[in-house]
């Protein structure tokens, strides 16, 4: 992927340069046509310019062709060997529908629901409200978003989501930027005290802005006034809204596609190696190798059995022995089966990590 990105950047720069040269040639041709009224001269100028532009774009076409081949080579994967035999179409359709709603594409969601014969979920109205607030924030209108955050103060506070303070902070900075210093001070006095326990250092820092209110661009506070701050708070609002609905801040479809795109090349390569060596992977609910994913795509802890080195699954959960050590159920059963008849304390087996003795029935399932 890194190679594709680098070559894409180079191709984009080449395209920009070639396009500018072609535009310059066309501008020169127009000027020539305006100066010469003789049809023969005009035809000659058009032919010469056409040849010049063709030569200029030849290298670009060659590079585009090479990049296309690089893309085909990079993503030339045989998916038939790893395709699932299970039909997940209903779950997939529901995920797509929910994704359209979460992204605010309500018209497409309605059409998709009709074609997939699905009912629009009850959260549609709530998502519509969310996107109304998000669009208002992007238009620099904070009043209704702040009202929503104030109404949900207790729940946001219990979840540790600093949305309300962030909105009041943004409103404070907006008033300062607009030159409404008195209104900004009044806003700070009204709202900031309720956040003093968690954000006193930030509030104290903001109070120093009044010294620079007449020269903000050259002040130490200038980084606070970037346009990106509106998009950041819009994203925070949408994330908090989804959290209060009991949903993840990121669309499940986005997460699944993102994680799948990272895992697919690795899984295909491992599958190819297993076929070459005539081996099979027996764990249906577990990947044969670990796939690194970013932190935002990690939603729960993963337990790997210290004995078998396999990841725990619903069918092979982690089990804790009385001594406190944890292994997967399959490993535990193998330890129990390995007890020799007539051994000390019949039915008991030794923990692989300490001298403690255990009985299979004494082990308790552990939930991470």
C-alpha positions as a Markdown table, in Angstrom:
| # | Residue | x | y | z |
|---|---|---|---|---|
| 1 | Unk | 0.0 | 0.0 | 0.0 |
| 2 | Unk | 2.8 | 2.4 | 0.8 |
| 3 | Unk | 4.2 | 1.9 | -2.7 |
| 4 | Unk | 0.8 | 2.6 | -4.2 |
| 5 | Unk | 0.4 | 5.8 | -2.2 |
| 6 | Unk | 3.9 | 7.1 | -3.2 |
| 7 | Unk | 3.3 | 6.3 | -6.9 |
| 8 | Unk | -0.1 | 7.9 | -6.7 |
| 9 | Unk | 1.4 | 11.1 | -5.3 |
| 10 | Unk | 4.0 | 11.1 | -8.1 |
| 11 | Unk | 1.3 | 10.5 | -10.7 |
| 12 | Unk | -0.9 | 13.3 | -9.4 |
| 13 | Unk | 2.0 | 15.8 | -9.6 |
| 14 | Unk | 2.8 | 14.6 | -13.1 |
| 15 | Unk | -0.8 | 15.0 | -14.1 |
| 16 | Unk | -0.9 | 18.5 | -12.7 |
| 17 | Unk | 2.2 | 19.5 | -14.6 |
| 18 | Unk | 1.1 | 17.9 | -17.9 |
| 19 | Unk | -2.3 | 19.5 | -17.6 |
| 20 | Unk | -0.8 | 23.0 | -17.0 |
| 21 | Unk | 1.4 | 22.6 | -20.1 |
| 22 | Unk | -1.6 | 21.5 | -22.2 |
| 23 | Unk | -3.6 | 24.5 | -21.0 |
| 24 | Unk | -0.7 | 26.8 | -21.9 |
| 25 | Unk | -0.5 | 25.3 | -25.4 |
| 26 | Unk | -4.3 | 25.8 | -25.8 |
| 27 | Unk | -4.1 | 29.4 | -24.6 |
| 28 | Unk | -1.2 | 30.0 | -27.1 |
| 29 | Unk | -3.3 | 28.4 | -29.9 |
| 30 | Unk | -6.3 | 30.7 | -29.1 |
| 31 | Unk | -4.1 | 33.7 | -29.3 |
| 32 | Unk | -2.6 | 32.6 | -32.6 |
| 33 | Unk | -6.1 | 31.9 | -34.1 |
| 34 | Unk | -7.2 | 35.4 | -33.0 |
| 35 | Unk | -4.1 | 37.0 | -34.7 |
| 36 | Unk | -4.3 | 35.1 | -38.0 |
| 37 | Unk | -7.5 | 35.0 | -40.1 |
| 38 | Unk | -6.0 | 32.9 | -42.9 |
| 39 | Unk | -7.7 | 29.4 | -42.8 |
| 40 | Unk | -4.4 | 27.7 | -43.9 |
| 41 | Unk | -2.4 | 29.3 | -41.1 |
| 42 | Unk | -5.1 | 28.4 | -38.6 |
| 43 | Unk | -5.2 | 24.8 | -39.7 |
| 44 | Unk | -1.4 | 24.6 | -39.5 |
| 45 | Unk | -1.5 | 26.1 | -35.9 |
| 46 | Unk | -4.2 | 23.6 | -34.8 |
| 47 | Unk | -2.2 | 20.7 | -36.2 |
| 48 | Unk | 1.0 | 21.8 | -34.6 |
| 49 | Unk | -0.7 | 22.4 | -31.2 |
| 50 | Unk | -2.4 | 19.0 | -31.4 |
| 51 | Unk | 0.9 | 17.3 | -32.0 |
| 52 | Unk | 2.5 | 19.2 | -29.2 |
| 53 | Unk | -0.2 | 18.3 | -26.7 |
| 54 | Unk | -0.1 | 14.7 | -27.7 |
| 55 | Unk | 3.6 | 14.6 | -27.1 |
| 56 | Unk | 3.1 | 16.3 | -23.7 |
| 57 | Unk | 0.5 | 13.8 | -22.6 |
| 58 | Unk | 2.3 | 10.7 | -24.0 |
| 59 | Unk | 4.4 | 10.3 | -20.9 |
| 60 | Unk | 1.4 | 10.8 | -18.7 |
| 61 | Unk | -0.6 | 8.1 | -20.4 |
| 62 | Unk | 2.4 | 5.8 | -20.1 |
| 63 | Unk | 2.7 | 6.4 | -16.3 |
| 64 | Unk | -1.1 | 5.9 | -15.9 |
| 65 | Unk | -0.8 | 2.6 | -17.6 |
| 66 | Unk | 2.1 | 1.5 | -15.4 |
| 67 | Unk | 0.2 | 2.6 | -12.3 |
| 68 | Unk | -2.8 | 0.6 | -13.4 |
| 69 | Unk | -0.7 | -2.5 | -13.7 |
| 70 | Unk | 0.8 | -1.8 | -10.3 |
| 71 | Unk | -2.7 | -1.7 | -8.8 |
| 72 | Unk | -3.7 | -4.9 | -10.5 |
| 73 | Unk | -0.5 | -6.6 | -9.3 |
| 74 | Unk | -1.0 | -5.4 | -5.7 |
| 75 | Unk | -4.6 | -6.4 | -5.5 |
| 76 | Unk | -4.4 | -9.6 | -7.6 |
| 77 | Unk | -5.9 | -11.8 | -4.9 |
| 78 | Unk | -7.7 | -15.1 | -5.3 |
| 79 | Unk | -10.7 | -14.7 | -2.9 |
| 80 | Unk | -12.4 | -18.0 | -3.9 |
| 81 | Unk | -10.1 | -20.0 | -1.5 |
| 82 | Unk | -11.0 | -17.9 | 1.6 |
| 83 | Unk | -14.6 | -17.1 | 0.8 |
| 84 | Unk | -17.2 | -18.0 | 3.5 |
| 85 | Unk | -19.8 | -20.6 | 2.8 |
| 86 | Unk | -22.2 | -18.8 | 5.2 |
| 87 | Unk | -24.9 | -16.4 | 4.0 |
| 88 | Unk | -24.6 | -13.1 | 5.9 |
| 89 | Unk | -26.6 | -11.1 | 3.4 |
| 90 | Unk | -29.3 | -10.1 | 5.9 |
| 91 | Unk | -26.7 | -8.8 | 8.4 |
| 92 | Unk | -24.8 | -7.1 | 5.6 |
| 93 | Unk | -27.9 | -5.3 | 4.4 |
| 94 | Unk | -28.8 | -4.1 | 7.8 |
| 95 | Unk | -25.2 | -2.8 | 8.3 |
| 96 | Unk | -25.3 | -1.0 | 5.0 |
| 97 | Unk | -28.7 | 0.6 | 5.9 |
| 98 | Unk | -27.5 | 1.7 | 9.3 |
| 99 | Unk | -24.3 | 3.1 | 7.7 |
| 100 | Unk | -26.4 | 5.3 | 5.3 |
| 101 | Unk | -28.3 | 6.6 | 8.3 |
| 102 | Unk | -25.2 | 7.3 | 10.4 |
| 103 | Unk | -23.7 | 9.2 | 7.4 |
| 104 | Unk | -26.8 | 11.3 | 7.0 |
| 105 | Unk | -27.6 | 10.0 | 3.6 |
| 106 | Unk | -31.3 | 9.5 | 4.4 |
| 107 | Unk | -32.6 | 9.5 | 0.8 |
| 108 | Unk | -30.3 | 6.6 | -0.1 |
| 109 | Unk | -31.2 | 4.8 | 3.1 |
| 110 | Unk | -34.9 | 4.9 | 2.2 |
| 111 | Unk | -34.3 | 3.6 | -1.3 |
| 112 | Unk | -32.0 | 0.9 | -0.1 |
| 113 | Unk | -34.5 | -0.2 | 2.6 |
| 114 | Unk | -37.2 | -0.5 | 0.0 |
| 115 | Unk | -35.0 | -2.5 | -2.4 |
| 116 | Unk | -33.6 | -4.8 | 0.3 |
| 117 | Unk | -37.1 | -5.2 | 1.8 |
| 118 | Unk | -36.0 | -3.8 | 5.2 |
| 119 | Unk | -37.8 | -1.6 | 7.7 |
| 120 | Unk | -36.1 | 1.7 | 8.5 |
| 121 | Unk | -35.0 | 1.5 | 12.2 |
| 122 | Unk | -36.5 | 3.8 | 14.8 |
| 123 | Unk | -33.2 | 5.6 | 15.3 |
| 124 | Unk | -33.7 | 7.4 | 11.9 |
| 125 | Unk | -35.3 | 10.4 | 13.6 |
| 126 | Unk | -32.5 | 10.6 | 16.1 |
| 127 | Unk | -29.9 | 10.5 | 13.4 |
| 128 | Unk | -31.8 | 13.2 | 11.5 |
| 129 | Unk | -31.6 | 15.4 | 14.7 |
| 130 | Unk | -27.9 | 14.6 | 15.0 |
| 131 | Unk | -27.1 | 15.7 | 11.5 |
| 132 | Unk | -29.1 | 18.9 | 11.9 |
| 133 | Unk | -26.9 | 19.8 | 14.8 |
| 134 | Unk | -23.7 | 18.7 | 13.0 |
| 135 | Unk | -24.5 | 20.8 | 9.9 |
| 136 | Unk | -25.3 | 23.8 | 12.2 |
| 137 | Unk | -21.9 | 23.4 | 13.9 |
| 138 | Unk | -20.2 | 23.4 | 10.4 |
| 139 | Unk | -22.1 | 26.6 | 9.7 |
| 140 | Unk | -20.6 | 28.0 | 13.0 |
| 141 | Unk | -24.0 | 27.9 | 14.7 |
| 142 | Unk | -23.6 | 26.5 | 18.2 |
| 143 | Unk | -26.8 | 27.5 | 20.1 |
| 144 | Unk | -28.8 | 24.3 | 19.6 |
| 145 | Unk | -25.8 | 22.0 | 19.9 |
| 146 | Unk | -25.0 | 23.6 | 23.3 |
| 147 | Unk | -28.7 | 23.2 | 24.3 |
| 148 | Unk | -28.5 | 19.5 | 23.5 |
| 149 | Unk | -25.3 | 19.1 | 25.5 |
| 150 | Unk | -26.8 | 21.0 | 28.5 |
| 151 | Unk | -29.9 | 18.8 | 28.4 |
| 152 | Unk | -27.7 | 15.6 | 28.5 |
| 153 | Unk | -25.1 | 17.0 | 30.9 |
| 154 | Unk | -25.5 | 14.2 | 33.5 |
| 155 | Unk | -25.1 | 11.3 | 31.0 |
| 156 | Unk | -22.2 | 13.0 | 29.2 |
| 157 | Unk | -20.5 | 13.6 | 32.5 |
| 158 | Unk | -21.0 | 10.0 | 33.7 |
| 159 | Unk | -19.4 | 8.7 | 30.6 |
| 160 | Unk | -16.5 | 11.2 | 30.8 |
| 161 | Unk | -17.3 | 12.9 | 27.5 |
| 162 | Unk | -16.2 | 16.5 | 27.6 |
| 163 | Unk | -18.5 | 17.6 | 24.8 |
| 164 | Unk | -20.4 | 20.3 | 26.7 |
| 165 | Unk | -17.2 | 22.1 | 27.9 |
| 166 | Unk | -15.7 | 21.8 | 24.3 |
| 167 | Unk | -18.8 | 23.5 | 22.9 |
| 168 | Unk | -18.8 | 26.3 | 25.5 |
| 169 | Unk | -15.0 | 26.7 | 24.9 |
| 170 | Unk | -15.6 | 27.0 | 21.1 |
| 171 | Unk | -18.4 | 29.5 | 21.7 |
| 172 | Unk | -16.1 | 31.6 | 23.9 |
| 173 | Unk | -13.4 | 31.6 | 21.2 |
| 174 | Unk | -16.0 | 32.5 | 18.6 |
| 175 | Unk | -17.1 | 35.6 | 20.6 |
| 176 | Unk | -13.5 | 36.6 | 21.1 |
| 177 | Unk | -12.8 | 36.2 | 17.3 |
| 178 | Unk | -15.8 | 38.3 | 16.5 |
| 179 | Unk | -14.6 | 41.1 | 18.8 |
| 180 | Unk | -17.4 | 40.6 | 21.3 |
| 181 | Unk | -15.1 | 40.6 | 24.3 |
| 182 | Unk | -17.7 | 41.6 | 26.9 |
| 183 | Unk | -20.1 | 38.8 | 25.7 |
| 184 | Unk | -17.2 | 36.3 | 25.8 |
| 185 | Unk | -16.4 | 37.3 | 29.4 |
| 186 | Unk | -20.1 | 36.9 | 30.3 |
| 187 | Unk | -20.3 | 33.5 | 28.7 |
| 188 | Unk | -17.2 | 32.4 | 30.5 |
| 189 | Unk | -18.6 | 33.6 | 33.9 |
| 190 | Unk | -21.9 | 31.8 | 33.3 |
| 191 | Unk | -20.7 | 28.4 | 32.1 |
| 192 | Unk | -17.0 | 27.8 | 32.9 |
| 193 | Unk | -17.4 | 27.4 | 36.7 |
| 194 | Unk | -19.4 | 24.1 | 36.3 |
| 195 | Unk | -16.3 | 22.6 | 34.6 |
| 196 | Unk | -13.7 | 23.9 | 37.0 |
| 197 | Unk | -13.1 | 20.6 | 38.8 |
| 198 | Unk | -12.1 | 18.8 | 35.5 |
| 199 | Unk | -10.8 | 21.7 | 33.3 |
| 200 | Unk | -9.4 | 24.4 | 35.6 |
| 201 | Unk | -6.0 | 24.5 | 33.9 |
| 202 | Unk | -7.6 | 24.9 | 30.5 |
| 203 | Unk | -10.0 | 27.6 | 31.8 |
| 204 | Unk | -7.1 | 29.5 | 33.4 |
| 205 | Unk | -5.2 | 29.4 | 30.1 |
| 206 | Unk | -8.2 | 30.7 | 28.2 |
| 207 | Unk | -8.6 | 33.7 | 30.5 |
| 208 | Unk | -5.2 | 35.0 | 29.3 |
| 209 | Unk | -6.7 | 35.5 | 25.8 |
| 210 | Unk | -8.2 | 38.9 | 26.8 |
| 211 | Unk | -4.7 | 40.4 | 26.8 |
| 212 | Unk | -4.3 | 39.6 | 23.1 |
| 213 | Unk | -7.9 | 40.2 | 22.0 |
| 214 | Unk | -6.9 | 43.0 | 19.6 |
| 215 | Unk | -4.1 | 41.0 | 18.0 |
| 216 | Unk | -5.1 | 37.4 | 17.9 |
| 217 | Unk | -3.3 | 36.4 | 14.7 |
| 218 | Unk | 0.1 | 37.2 | 16.2 |
| 219 | Unk | -0.8 | 36.0 | 19.7 |
| 220 | Unk | 0.2 | 32.7 | 21.4 |
| 221 | Unk | -3.5 | 31.8 | 21.0 |
| 222 | Unk | -3.6 | 31.9 | 17.2 |
| 223 | Unk | -3.5 | 28.0 | 16.9 |
| 224 | Unk | -6.9 | 27.9 | 18.6 |
| 225 | Unk | -8.6 | 29.7 | 15.7 |
| 226 | Unk | -8.0 | 27.3 | 12.8 |
| 227 | Unk | -11.0 | 26.3 | 10.7 |
| 228 | Unk | -10.4 | 22.7 | 11.6 |
| 229 | Unk | -11.8 | 23.3 | 15.1 |
| 230 | Unk | -15.3 | 23.3 | 13.7 |
| 231 | Unk | -14.9 | 20.0 | 12.0 |
| 232 | Unk | -13.3 | 18.5 | 15.1 |
| 233 | Unk | -16.2 | 19.6 | 17.3 |
| 234 | Unk | -18.7 | 18.4 | 14.7 |
| 235 | Unk | -17.1 | 14.9 | 14.8 |
| 236 | Unk | -17.0 | 15.0 | 18.6 |
| 237 | Unk | -20.7 | 15.9 | 18.7 |
| 238 | Unk | -21.6 | 13.0 | 16.4 |
| 239 | Unk | -19.5 | 10.6 | 18.4 |
| 240 | Unk | -21.1 | 11.6 | 21.7 |
| 241 | Unk | -24.6 | 11.4 | 20.2 |
| 242 | Unk | -24.0 | 7.8 | 19.0 |
| 243 | Unk | -22.5 | 6.9 | 22.4 |
| 244 | Unk | -25.7 | 8.1 | 24.1 |
| 245 | Unk | -27.7 | 6.0 | 21.7 |
| 246 | Unk | -25.7 | 2.9 | 22.7 |
| 247 | Unk | -23.8 | 2.8 | 19.4 |
| 248 | Unk | -20.1 | 2.9 | 18.6 |
| 249 | Unk | -18.7 | 6.2 | 17.5 |
| 250 | Unk | -17.6 | 4.7 | 14.2 |
| 251 | Unk | -19.9 | 3.0 | 11.7 |
| 252 | Unk | -19.7 | -0.8 | 12.1 |
| 253 | Unk | -19.5 | -1.1 | 8.3 |
| 254 | Unk | -16.6 | 1.3 | 8.2 |
| 255 | Unk | -14.8 | -0.6 | 10.9 |
| 256 | Unk | -15.4 | -4.0 | 9.2 |
| 257 | Unk | -14.3 | -2.8 | 5.8 |
| 258 | Unk | -11.2 | -1.1 | 7.3 |
| 259 | Unk | -10.2 | -4.1 | 9.3 |
| 260 | Unk | -11.0 | -6.4 | 6.4 |
| 261 | Unk | -8.9 | -4.4 | 4.0 |
| 262 | Unk | -5.9 | -4.7 | 6.4 |
| 263 | Unk | -6.5 | -8.4 | 7.0 |
| 264 | Unk | -7.3 | -9.6 | 3.5 |
| 265 | Unk | -3.8 | -9.5 | 1.9 |
| 266 | Unk | -2.3 | -11.3 | 4.9 |
| 267 | Unk | -5.0 | -14.0 | 5.0 |
| 268 | Unk | -4.7 | -14.5 | 1.2 |
| 269 | Unk | -0.9 | -14.9 | 1.5 |
| 270 | Unk | -1.2 | -17.4 | 4.4 |
| 271 | Unk | -4.0 | -19.3 | 2.6 |
| 272 | Unk | -1.7 | -19.6 | -0.5 |
| 273 | Unk | 1.2 | -20.9 | 1.6 |
| 274 | Unk | -1.1 | -23.4 | 3.3 |
| 275 | Unk | -2.3 | -24.7 | -0.1 |
| 276 | Unk | 1.3 | -25.0 | -1.4 |
| 277 | Unk | 2.3 | -27.1 | 1.7 |
| 278 | Unk | -1.0 | -29.0 | 1.5 |
| 279 | Unk | -2.0 | -27.9 | 5.0 |
| 280 | Unk | -5.4 | -26.8 | 6.4 |
| 281 | Unk | -6.3 | -24.4 | 9.1 |
| 282 | Unk | -8.7 | -26.1 | 11.5 |
| 283 | Unk | -9.9 | -23.2 | 13.6 |
| 284 | Unk | -12.9 | -21.8 | 11.7 |
| 285 | Unk | -13.4 | -18.8 | 14.0 |
| 286 | Unk | -9.8 | -17.8 | 14.3 |
| 287 | Unk | -7.3 | -16.3 | 11.9 |
| 288 | Unk | -4.1 | -18.3 | 11.4 |
| 289 | Unk | -1.9 | -15.2 | 12.0 |
| 290 | Unk | -2.3 | -12.0 | 14.0 |
| 291 | Unk | -3.4 | -9.0 | 12.0 |
| 292 | Unk | -2.3 | -5.6 | 13.3 |
| 293 | Unk | -5.2 | -3.1 | 13.4 |
| 294 | Unk | -5.2 | 0.5 | 14.7 |
| 295 | Unk | -6.4 | 1.2 | 18.3 |
| 296 | Unk | -9.7 | 2.6 | 17.2 |
| 297 | Unk | -10.6 | -0.8 | 15.8 |
| 298 | Unk | -9.9 | -2.7 | 19.0 |
| 299 | Unk | -13.0 | -3.1 | 21.1 |
| 300 | Unk | -12.2 | -5.8 | 23.6 |
| 301 | Unk | -9.2 | -7.6 | 25.1 |
| 302 | Unk | -7.9 | -10.7 | 23.3 |
| 303 | Unk | -6.6 | -13.7 | 25.3 |
| 304 | Unk | -4.0 | -16.0 | 23.8 |
| 305 | Unk | -3.6 | -19.3 | 25.5 |
| 306 | Unk | 0.0 | -19.5 | 27.0 |
| 307 | Unk | 0.0 | -23.3 | 26.3 |
| 308 | Unk | -1.4 | -23.7 | 22.8 |
| 309 | Unk | -0.6 | -20.0 | 21.7 |
| 310 | Unk | -4.1 | -19.9 | 20.1 |
| 311 | Unk | -6.5 | -17.1 | 20.6 |
| 312 | Unk | -9.5 | -17.8 | 22.8 |
| 313 | Unk | -12.9 | -18.1 | 21.1 |
| 314 | Unk | -16.5 | -18.6 | 22.2 |
| 315 | Unk | -16.0 | -22.4 | 21.6 |
| 316 | Unk | -12.6 | -22.4 | 23.3 |
| 317 | Unk | -12.9 | -19.8 | 26.1 |
| 318 | Unk | -10.2 | -18.9 | 28.7 |
| 319 | Unk | -10.5 | -21.0 | 31.9 |
| 320 | Unk | -9.0 | -20.1 | 35.3 |
| 321 | Unk | -7.7 | -22.8 | 37.6 |
| 322 | Unk | -7.8 | -22.6 | 41.4 |
| 323 | Unk | -4.2 | -21.4 | 41.4 |
| 324 | Unk | -5.1 | -18.4 | 39.4 |
| 325 | Unk | -3.4 | -19.3 | 36.1 |
| 326 | Unk | -5.5 | -19.1 | 32.9 |
| 327 | Unk | -5.4 | -21.4 | 29.9 |
| 328 | Unk | -7.9 | -22.1 | 27.1 |
| 329 | Unk | -10.5 | -24.8 | 27.6 |
| 330 | Unk | -9.0 | -27.2 | 25.0 |
| 331 | Unk | -5.6 | -27.0 | 26.7 |
| 332 | Unk | -7.2 | -27.5 | 30.0 |
| 333 | Unk | -9.0 | -30.7 | 28.8 |
| 334 | Unk | -5.7 | -32.0 | 27.3 |
| 335 | Unk | -4.0 | -31.5 | 30.7 |
| 336 | Unk | -6.8 | -33.3 | 32.4 |
| 337 | Unk | -6.7 | -36.2 | 29.9 |
| 338 | Unk | -3.0 | -36.5 | 30.4 |
| 339 | Unk | -3.4 | -37.6 | 34.1 |
| 340 | Unk | -2.1 | -41.1 | 34.5 |
| 341 | Unk | -4.3 | -43.7 | 36.2 |
| 342 | Unk | -3.2 | -44.2 | 39.8 |
| 343 | Unk | -1.5 | -40.8 | 40.1 |
| 344 | Unk | -1.5 | -38.8 | 43.3 |
| 345 | Unk | -5.0 | -37.4 | 44.1 |
| 346 | Unk | -6.7 | -39.2 | 41.2 |
| 347 | Unk | -8.2 | -36.8 | 38.7 |
| 348 | Unk | -6.0 | -33.9 | 39.6 |
| 349 | Unk | -3.4 | -32.5 | 37.3 |
| 350 | Unk | -0.6 | -30.1 | 37.8 |
| 351 | Unk | -0.7 | -26.5 | 36.5 |
| 352 | Unk | 1.9 | -26.0 | 33.8 |
| 353 | Unk | 3.1 | -22.8 | 35.5 |
| 354 | Unk | 3.1 | -23.6 | 39.2 |
| 355 | Unk | 3.1 | -26.6 | 41.5 |
| 356 | Unk | -0.7 | -26.2 | 42.2 |
| 357 | Unk | -3.0 | -29.1 | 41.5 |
| 358 | Unk | -6.4 | -28.7 | 39.8 |
| 359 | Unk | -9.5 | -30.7 | 38.9 |
| 360 | Unk | -11.3 | -30.0 | 35.6 |
| 361 | Unk | -14.5 | -29.2 | 37.4 |
| 362 | Unk | -12.9 | -26.6 | 39.6 |
| 363 | Unk | -11.9 | -24.4 | 36.6 |
| 364 | Unk | -14.0 | -21.3 | 36.1 |
| 365 | Unk | -14.6 | -19.5 | 32.8 |
| 366 | Unk | -13.0 | -16.0 | 32.6 |
| 367 | Unk | -14.6 | -13.1 | 30.7 |
| 368 | Unk | -12.4 | -10.3 | 29.4 |
